[in-house]
Amino acid sequence: MARTTNDHPGEQAAQDPIRLLAIRDAPLSLDEVFRAVGDDAAGGTALFVGTVRNHDGGVDVDELGYSTHPTAEAEMRRVAEKVVAEYPVRALAAVHRVGDLAVGDLAVVVAVSCPHRAEAFAACRKLIDDLKHEVPIWKHQRFADGKEEWVGAC
């Protein structure tokens, strides 16, 4: 979906739609991300939350850790800019956790607000999918049976 320019200010591109991008070693806040994408011209906001689940591939997961390459935040910005260029994004936010996490912890929170819900859903999905596949973040899973596994790019 290409951006369009209309006469109403609410349908014109936001000045700086990328409101929050961060990689943190502290717990993530849904409220912070949701507030970051608030925009009076947005009719739809989509939010995705990735949590640490208690299993993977049929094996119980005890905990996991995330680590990043030094370029991860710059790559996150590149992914965000690509989403903003493709969709009529009013506001966008993405935060990813690093360090050791327990089952149930928030690992990633992304949100996008757009003029309409379909655009918000599509842009949010593109944001999380591209973040997962393109940003150098690695997951180190530790299983209940004592085995460990590294998983590349989120």
NORBEL-V400801 format. One record per helix or strand. SS is the DSSP state (h for helix, s for strand). FROM is the first residue (numbers start at 1). TO is the last residue. If there is no record, write none. Layout:
SS;FROM;TO
SS;FROM;TO
This chain:
h;9;11
s;18;24
h;30;36
s;44;51
s;55;56
s;59;68
h;72;86
s;89;97
s;99;102
s;106;114
h;117;134
s;137;143
s;148;151
